[in-house]
Structures are given as structure tokens and as C-alpha cells.
Amino acid sequence: MAMKNTHKTAAQAVSVVVIMGALAWASVPFYSWFCKVTGFGGTTGVAAAGSDEILDQTITIRFDGNVAGGMSWEFKPVVREMEIRIGETGLAFYEATNPTDRVIAGTAAYNVAPYEAGGFFTKIDCFCFTEQVLQPGETVMMPVSFYVDPEIVTDRDAKYVHHITLSYTFYETELPEDVANLSTTPAANVN
């Protein structure tokens, strides 16, 4: 009888470990999906076009840009703040410079503060959707187009938001294979 209980307890323990492992594995994609749907944690929405409704109320958008440790780029917003009408499409630019003598690829992570505004801040197009590659000494202007969803004015918490900060951090990433091959190919000897 004791052996049977030991096997039953062991089977239950293994089941708990398997279930907990499955939940841990599924938690990252589920959390990502949850943040995208709700705007939790400052995650923004994405849309193919601007809002159909533009209100007379305005909201101030602040822009912030920085680079992660070890990233050699210089990165900053061109304009630090703009006031737009809620629902109106805004266009902001960030400037990135690669002051080094090597090709560098980077990807931008972003968030919106305060968090309750995240689900109402909607990007139409953004440099953060793709990897960026800058040549040595190159400076580029990177656009982001966005709007603040008019539903923000009726949300229980977000209706009190009058300032939204859009913040980006650039991280260095591996060069795309086609660019990496070009940067390691020796120059042809032309006589």
C-alpha cells in the first residue's frame, strides 16, 4: 500500500512540474498578446491608417530617445514635444547617427507612459517595426506616424491623461546576413 501511495505522489508531482513548465512556456507569448490587446505596460496599438474621428481636445506628446549600454549610435528626437488634437495623425522624427567606422544594425524597443495611455496611443508607421542599419558616419531621420485614439476621453483611467511620453531605446543587433557579407568582403583590386 505504501508503494502505491509513493507512485501516486510521484505521478502527481511530475504532473505538477509538467503543467507548471507548460504554463511558464506559454506565459511569454500570452503576456505579449495581453499587452498588445490592452496597452498594459505601455504597449502601443498599431493601425494601417489614421483615426476617422478627430476631437477638438488636444493632448501633448513628449518624445524621448536613448541607446542601450554598448550601442555606439547617437539617437535623439528632433522635436521633444508636440501638441495634437486627439484622433489627429501626428508625425515625429528621430535622428540617429553612427559615429563609428563600422556598419552597425539596431532595433528599437519602445514604451508609452503613463501606462494607462498605452492602449490608446496607436502607431501607423514606425522605424521601430524593422531593423535599422547605419553605415559608418551615416545620419538618418527616422519617422513615426501615430494618433491618440478618441476613446481615451471616455476611459475610466486614461481620460485624465493630458501628456503622453513616447520613449525609444535602441539596441545593437547582429548585422543582416547580406550586409554582414558585404562588410567582410575585401575590396576588389582595380588596376
BAFI-3210 file (N, C-alpha, C; in Angstrom, 3 decimals, decimal comma, padded with zeros to 6 digits):
// residues 191
n [1|2|3|4|5|6|7|8|9|10|11|12|13|14|15|16|17|18|19|20|21|22|23|24|25|26|27|28|29|30|31|32|33|34|35|36|37|38|39|40|41|42|43|44|45|46|47|48|49|50|51|52|53|54|55|56|57|58|59|60|61|62|63|64|65|66|67|68|69|70|71|72|73|74|75|76|77|78|79|80|81|82|83|84|85|86|87|88|89|90|91|92|93|94|95|96|97|98|99|100|101|102|103|104|105|106|107|108|109|110|111|112|113|114|115|116|117|118|119|120|121|122|123|124|125|126|127|128|129|130|131|132|133|134|135|136|137|138|139|140|141|142|143|144|145|146|147|148|149|150|151|152|153|154|155|156|157|158|159|160|161|162|163|164|165|166|167|168|169|170|171|172|173|174|175|176|177|178|179|180|181|182|183|184|185|186|187|188|189|190|191]
n.u [000,824|001,937|003,839|002,239|001,022|003,307|004,021|001,766|001,944|004,381|003,675|001,767|003,393|005,145|003,260|002,451|004,872|005,169|002,857|003,328|005,664|004,663|002,883|004,699|006,178|004,190|003,588|005,094|004,438|001,679|001,552|002,702|000,764|-001,438|-000,552|-000,425|-003,111|-004,411|-002,863|-001,416|001,357|002,445|002,443|001,875|-000,840|-001,385|-002,082|-003,409|-004,139|-004,989|-007,126|-010,694|-012,078|-011,689|-011,093|-011,887|-010,374|-007,085|-003,869|-000,710|002,237|005,200|008,602|011,173|014,475|017,009|020,031|020,971|023,330|026,543|025,755|026,689|025,571|024,325|021,358|018,292|015,246|013,939|012,199|011,176|008,628|005,139|001,936|-001,137|-004,370|-006,734|-007,061|-006,083|-003,602|-000,255|003,143|006,381|009,941|012,966|016,452|019,247|022,644|025,573|028,527|030,816|033,448|032,445|029,856|026,678|023,930|020,648|017,891|014,853|013,334|010,311|008,154|005,217|004,271|002,015|001,194|-001,539|-002,269|-001,210|-002,729|-004,233|-002,588|-001,667|000,246|000,902|002,881|006,293|009,744|010,556|009,426|011,041|014,385|017,193|019,907|022,947|025,472|029,055|029,548|027,093|024,047|020,633|017,162|014,434|011,107|008,027|004,666|001,516|-001,439|-003,695|-006,109|-009,514|-011,170|-009,905|-010,838|-013,110|-012,387|-012,126|-009,765|-007,770|-008,811|-007,965|-005,449|-003,152|-000,712|001,478|004,220|006,391|008,775|011,915|014,391|017,400|018,919|021,873|022,076|022,694|024,249|022,308|022,433|023,068|024,171|026,246|027,879|028,700|030,179|032,350|033,583|036,498|037,762|037,725|040,629|041,541|043,107]
n.v [-001,199|001,278|001,610|002,002|004,441|006,040|005,939|007,164|009,733|010,536|010,576|012,604|014,751|014,895|015,544|018,086|019,487|019,288|020,647|023,189|023,853|023,981|026,127|028,169|028,257|029,116|031,585|033,880|034,443|034,770|036,912|038,928|039,090|039,865|042,418|043,800|043,814|045,132|047,353|047,361|047,971|049,950|049,274|049,946|050,488|049,348|050,481|050,511|052,853|056,331|057,763|057,902|059,795|063,010|064,929|068,037|068,382|068,588|066,968|066,538|065,311|063,862|063,256|060,849|059,590|057,132|055,154|051,751|050,363|049,919|050,306|052,121|054,238|057,622|058,958|060,621|062,523|064,737|066,828|067,644|067,752|067,853|069,221|067,830|067,332|065,111|062,085|063,093|062,631|062,401|063,288|062,487|062,850|061,061|061,305|059,515|058,673|057,110|057,208|055,730|053,731|051,492|049,326|049,298|047,601|048,074|047,768|049,132|049,378|050,184|052,218|053,550|056,163|057,703|054,337|053,745|055,040|053,644|051,736|053,438|054,943|054,917|053,519|054,190|053,973|053,105|053,415|051,580|049,194|047,705|046,410|048,584|049,746|051,332|052,950|053,576|056,737|057,656|059,540|059,496|060,335|059,246|058,383|058,418|057,783|058,487|058,332|059,452|057,535|058,462|057,305|057,506|059,608|058,717|056,651|055,138|055,489|056,577|058,961|061,113|061,682|063,955|064,339|062,427|060,275|059,122|056,765|055,602|053,061|052,193|049,169|047,377|045,056|041,911|042,131|042,041|039,150|039,626|042,214|041,832|040,103|041,814|043,704|042,242|041,384|041,589|044,546|044,919|044,623|047,120|047,919]
n.w [000,000|000,774|-001,212|-003,434|-002,828|-002,885|-005,591|-006,647|-005,508|-006,624|-009,346|-009,310|-008,547|-010,748|-012,697|-011,817|-012,169|-014,976|-015,851|-014,726|-016,102|-018,744|-018,472|-017,823|-020,205|-021,994|-020,975|-021,796|-024,633|-024,206|-022,377|-023,963|-026,004|-024,411|-023,518|-025,968|-026,728|-024,615|-024,020|-021,761|-019,660|-021,221|-023,886|-027,263|-029,654|-033,059|-036,304|-039,667|-040,836|-040,173|-037,584|-037,887|-036,593|-035,255|-032,487|-030,776|-028,545|-027,176|-026,817|-025,279|-026,637|-025,685|-026,515|-026,289|-026,464|-026,411|-026,107|-025,588|-023,234|-024,581|-027,175|-029,969|-031,329|-031,777|-030,703|-030,886|-030,301|-032,821|-032,324|-029,126|-028,015|-028,836|-029,536|-030,243|-031,762|-030,360|-031,987|-034,343|-036,870|-036,099|-036,841|-036,182|-035,888|-035,409|-034,881|-035,915|-035,586|-036,728|-035,406|-035,695|-037,275|-038,456|-039,802|-038,303|-036,918|-035,614|-033,317|-032,217|-029,074|-027,418|-025,343|-023,776|-021,662|-019,423|-018,336|-018,613|-020,908|-022,998|-024,544|-026,081|-027,606|-030,829|-033,365|-036,750|-038,681|-038,223|-037,475|-035,684|-036,310|-037,928|-038,419|-038,250|-040,214|-040,135|-041,924|-041,559|-040,090|-041,004|-040,918|-040,182|-040,617|-038,869|-039,171|-037,260|-037,376|-035,941|-033,834|-031,246|-029,900|-030,016|-028,098|-025,707|-024,176|-022,906|-021,313|-018,133|-016,554|-018,267|-019,256|-017,794|-018,581|-019,851|-020,940|-022,868|-023,019|-025,413|-025,677|-026,832|-027,010|-028,425|-029,386|-030,079|-032,737|-034,434|-037,618|-040,616|-042,740|-045,491|-045,415|-043,601|-045,050|-047,110|-045,690|-044,869|-047,131|-049,023|-050,609|-054,136|-056,192|-058,200|-061,164]
ca.u [000,000|002,826|004,471|001,210|000,906|004,538|003,899|000,701|002,516|005,386|002,949|001,176|004,493|005,579|002,183|002,540|006,053|004,869|001,868|003,992|006,559|003,836|002,396|005,838|006,489|003,123|003,366|005,698|003,586|000,382|001,746|002,896|-000,564|-002,239|-000,091|-000,817|-004,566|-004,884|-001,987|-000,787|002,816|002,883|002,469|001,010|-001,605|-000,889|-003,179|-002,992|-004,493|-005,339|-008,459|-011,791|-012,653|-010,728|-011,777|-011,358|-009,483|-005,690|-003,039|000,704|003,074|006,617|009,426|012,408|015,270|018,310|020,632|021,354|024,764|027,265|025,318|027,541|024,849|023,745|019,942|017,502|014,114|014,196|011,361|010,946|007,228|004,172|000,537|-002,008|-005,750|-006,983|-007,531|-005,299|-002,361|000,963|004,361|007,574|011,179|014,111|017,704|020,239|023,956|026,581|029,800|031,940|033,978|031,908|028,412|026,002|022,477|019,978|016,442|014,330|012,252|009,579|007,018|004,436|003,923|001,680|000,780|-002,962|-002,426|-000,611|-003,722|-004,861|-001,556|-001,665|001,245|000,533|004,140|007,355|011,064|010,732|008,858|012,068|015,771|017,837|021,336|023,617|026,851|029,953|029,368|025,778|022,980|019,326|015,955|013,517|009,780|006,970|003,352|000,703|-002,557|-004,241|-007,482|-010,504|-011,791|-009,186|-011,599|-014,188|-011,839|-012,208|-008,478|-006,979|-009,399|-007,275|-004,105|-003,002|000,627|001,932|005,624|006,789|010,197|012,592|015,764|017,995|019,827|022,642|021,732|023,593|024,014|021,641|023,433|023,521|025,023|027,452|028,736|029,296|031,162|033,541|034,173|037,584|037,547|038,384|041,842|041,326|044,350]
ca.v [000,000|002,430|001,749|002,541|005,862|006,689|006,104|008,163|011,035|010,856|010,916|013,932|015,732|015,032|016,272|019,490|020,045|019,407|021,723|024,463|024,118|024,407|027,480|029,086|028,368|029,874|032,891|034,981|034,874|035,221|038,253|039,824|039,274|040,636|043,811|044,396|043,999|046,053|048,501|047,215|048,096|050,953|048,750|050,743|049,828|049,526|050,606|050,715|054,221|057,217|057,707|058,530|060,836|063,946|065,733|069,385|068,324|068,333|066,224|066,798|064,125|064,104|062,252|060,532|058,607|056,813|053,909|050,811|050,269|049,211|050,750|053,273|055,304|058,797|058,835|061,609|063,067|066,035|067,738|066,989|067,797|068,436|069,169|067,449|067,045|063,683|061,483|063,639|061,917|063,150|062,783|062,913|062,294|060,822|061,349|058,530|058,819|056,103|057,939|054,796|053,388|050,186|049,229|048,853|047,378|048,290|047,612|050,000|048,961|051,399|052,169|054,769|056,474|056,699|053,049|053,698|055,625|052,754|051,147|054,486|055,505|053,992|053,798|053,840|053,541|053,412|052,834|050,500|047,958|046,977|046,623|049,702|049,553|052,583|052,865|054,443|058,175|057,978|060,104|059,334|060,798|058,111|058,878|057,637|058,432|057,978|059,142|059,053|057,085|059,302|056,602|057,830|060,588|058,059|055,589|055,450|055,953|057,338|060,272|062,150|061,833|065,142|064,243|061,069|060,222|058,011|056,586|054,539|052,694|051,395|048,099|046,853|043,703|041,359|042,621|041,094|038,344|040,260|043,355|041,292|039,586|042,950|044,404|041,422|041,102|042,544|045,380|044,393|045,334|047,701|048,473]
ca.w [000,000|000,847|-002,528|-004,335|-002,489|-003,333|-007,045|-006,884|-005,149|-007,641|-010,579|-009,093|-008,547|-012,140|-013,385|-011,416|-012,822|-016,404|-016,013|-014,433|-017,233|-019,881|-018,182|-017,948|-021,631|-022,659|-020,348|-022,543|-025,737|-023,695|-021,816|-025,109|-026,615|-023,468|-023,551|-027,242|-026,760|-023,581|-023,823|-020,455|-019,674|-022,176|-025,248|-028,130|-030,693|-034,417|-037,263|-041,059|-041,232|-039,069|-036,995|-038,630|-035,737|-034,659|-031,486|-030,545|-027,395|-027,533|-025,886|-025,526|-026,792|-025,422|-027,173|-025,591|-027,181|-025,844|-026,579|-024,541|-022,996|-025,615|-028,507|-030,292|-032,034|-031,121|-031,053|-030,145|-031,054|-033,452|-031,526|-027,835|-027,590|-029,760|-029,117|-031,360|-031,393|-030,164|-033,231|-035,450|-037,142|-035,834|-037,469|-035,456|-036,410|-034,543|-035,629|-035,477|-036,215|-036,437|-035,444|-035,722|-038,600|-038,834|-040,014|-037,085|-037,009|-034,341|-033,211|-031,162|-028,184|-027,068|-024,435|-023,625|-020,278|-018,421|-018,879|-018,985|-022,241|-023,986|-025,435|-026,888|-028,478|-031,964|-034,401|-038,125|-039,267|-037,272|-037,699|-034,717|-036,843|-038,670|-038,021|-038,931|-040,440|-040,470|-042,392|-040,775|-040,280|-041,571|-040,093|-040,822|-039,927|-038,810|-038,823|-036,621|-037,501|-034,833|-033,344|-029,953|-030,129|-029,333|-026,969|-024,473|-023,382|-022,166|-020,475|-016,707|-016,026|-019,242|-019,588|-017,026|-019,143|-020,699|-021,519|-023,144|-023,404|-026,267|-025,430|-027,584|-026,690|-029,495|-029,000|-031,205|-033,133|-035,441|-038,974|-041,505|-043,443|-046,736|-045,057|-042,966|-046,125|-047,815|-044,855|-044,680|-048,429|-049,311|-051,789|-055,355|-056,590|-059,527|-061,718]
c.u [000,872|003,490|003,495|001,038|002,127|004,477|002,858|001,230|003,550|004,722|002,316|002,256|004,985|004,533|002,228|003,724|005,794|003,892|002,516|004,959|005,797|003,316|003,522|006,193|005,463|002,976|003,938|004,841|002,214|000,488|001,922|001,560|-001,435|-001,857|-000,510|-002,297|-005,013|-004,059|-001,287|000,726|003,317|002,985|001,453|000,185|-000,952|-002,099|-002,618|-003,245|-004,854|-006,769|-009,484|-012,381|-011,541|-011,505|-011,166|-010,386|-008,062|-004,995|-001,588|001,460|004,524|007,413|010,745|013,157|016,601|018,816|021,017|022,875|025,440|026,857|026,029|026,821|024,569|022,301|019,129|016,284|014,492|013,430|011,023|009,478|006,364|002,768|-000,295|-003,428|-005,917|-007,657|-006,765|-004,015|-001,175|002,138|005,547|008,791|012,200|015,345|018,672|021,521|024,843|027,951|031,027|032,435|033,526|030,393|027,787|024,507|021,872|018,487|015,977|013,223|011,577|008,585|006,379|004,129|002,978|001,088|-000,686|-003,231|-001,946|-001,594|-004,394|-003,868|-001,351|-000,661|000,706|001,762|005,257|008,651|011,308|010,159|009,905|013,455|016,365|019,329|021,931|025,066|027,731|029,736|027,993|024,839|021,682|018,241|014,955|012,150|008,940|005,680|002,400|-000,544|-002,973|-005,717|-008,472|-011,202|-011,085|-010,019|-012,742|-013,687|-011,786|-010,907|-007,762|-007,554|-008,733|-005,855|-004,078|-001,639|000,959|003,396|005,869|008,301|010,744|013,972|016,269|018,997|020,583|022,237|022,748|023,232|023,238|022,700|023,953|024,441|026,330|028,410|029,414|030,401|032,418|034,225|035,290|037,308|038,320|039,593|041,647|042,615|044,070]
c.v [001,267|002,684|002,375|004,044|006,649|006,947|007,169|009,570|011,470|011,272|012,308|015,016|015,972|015,812|017,763|020,156|020,251|020,554|023,089|024,835|024,600|025,823|028,506|029,311|029,253|031,292|034,050|035,385|035,369|036,639|039,280|040,125|040,153|042,118|044,502|044,703|045,089|047,326|048,459|047,329|049,080|050,464|049,509|049,871|050,093|049,566|050,852|052,148|055,020|057,032|058,395|059,715|061,696|064,866|067,128|069,419|068,005|067,526|066,494|065,476|064,545|062,955|062,097|059,493|058,390|055,499|053,051|050,820|049,441|049,591|052,050|054,426|056,489|058,824|059,802|062,028|064,424|067,118|066,991|066,902|068,374|068,281|068,854|067,260|065,532|063,133|061,958|062,827|062,850|062,498|063,370|062,232|062,129|060,814|060,328|058,739|057,666|056,793|057,030|054,574|051,990|050,253|048,684|048,721|047,572|048,089|048,444|049,299|050,248|051,140|053,536|054,946|057,662|055,446|053,021|054,306|054,695|052,194|052,154|055,179|054,509|054,428|053,339|053,295|053,954|052,720|051,646|049,174|047,112|047,279|047,757|049,412|050,890|052,324|053,767|055,919|058,587|058,546|059,971|059,947|059,652|058,585|057,874|058,428|057,720|058,824|058,626|058,763|057,950|058,624|056,878|058,751|059,964|056,933|056,040|056,022|056,905|058,713|061,422|062,404|063,038|065,199|062,768|061,154|058,946|057,892|055,400|054,317|051,812|050,412|047,635|045,409|043,208|041,928|041,585|040,386|039,019|041,453|042,862|040,755|040,718|043,610|043,575|041,054|042,095|043,315|044,806|045,251|045,823|048,352|049,234]
c.w [000,000|-000,489|-003,519|-004,087|-002,957|-004,834|-007,391|-006,598|-006,182|-008,947|-010,463|-009,136|-009,971|-012,932|-013,067|-012,105|-014,318|-016,650|-015,763|-015,559|-018,454|-019,670|-018,299|-019,409|-022,337|-022,111|-021,158|-023,739|-025,258|-023,140|-022,933|-025,785|-025,714|-023,491|-024,840|-027,285|-025,801|-023,453|-022,482|-020,599|-020,712|-023,604|-026,092|-029,049|-032,042|-035,347|-038,653|-041,517|-039,986|-038,602|-037,896|-037,872|-035,147|-033,734|-031,408|-029,365|-027,864|-026,432|-026,265|-025,578|-026,577|-026,021|-026,438|-026,410|-026,503|-026,423|-025,379|-024,380|-024,077|-027,029|-028,814|-030,973|-031,131|-031,609|-030,214|-030,976|-031,647|-032,697|-030,241|-027,437|-028,695|-029,188|-030,347|-030,843|-031,269|-031,419|-034,451|-035,634|-036,932|-036,534|-036,720|-036,068|-035,295|-035,431|-035,034|-036,269|-035,771|-036,531|-035,566|-037,154|-039,042|-039,019|-038,735|-037,368|-035,627|-034,445|-032,032|-030,382|-027,725|-025,962|-024,357|-022,144|-020,288|-019,065|-019,322|-020,364|-023,346|-024,998|-026,347|-027,820|-029,607|-033,011|-035,755|-038,845|-038,321|-037,668|-036,781|-035,201|-037,560|-038,091|-038,857|-039,065|-040,866|-040,845|-041,521|-041,117|-040,774|-040,510|-040,861|-039,947|-040,009|-038,330|-038,020|-036,796|-036,545|-034,657|-031,973|-030,186|-029,342|-028,150|-025,646|-023,577|-022,589|-021,268|-019,026|-016,155|-016,979|-019,557|-018,840|-017,547|-020,078|-021,389|-021,707|-023,565|-024,203|-026,166|-026,211|-027,011|-027,819|-028,905|-030,238|-031,451|-034,155|-036,803|-039,772|-042,356|-044,703|-046,456|-044,437|-044,027|-046,877|-046,994|-044,622|-045,988|-048,706|-050,586|-052,967|-055,691|-058,024|-059,997|-062,965]
res [m|a|m|k|n|t|h|k|t|a|a|q|a|v|s|v|v|v|i|m|g|a|l|a|w|a|s|v|p|f|y|s|w|f|c|k|v|t|g|f|g|g|t|t|g|v|a|a|a|g|s|d|e|i|l|d|q|t|i|t|i|r|f|d|g|n|v|a|g|g|m|s|w|e|f|k|p|v|v|r|e|m|e|i|r|i|g|e|t|g|l|a|f|y|e|a|t|n|p|t|d|r|v|i|a|g|t|a|a|y|n|v|a|p|y|e|a|g|g|f|f|t|k|i|d|c|f|c|f|t|e|q|v|l|q|p|g|e|t|v|m|m|p|v|s|f|y|v|d|p|e|i|v|t|d|r|d|a|k|y|v|h|h|i|t|l|s|y|t|f|y|e|t|e|l|p|e|d|v|a|n|l|s|t|t|p|a|a|n|v|n]
***
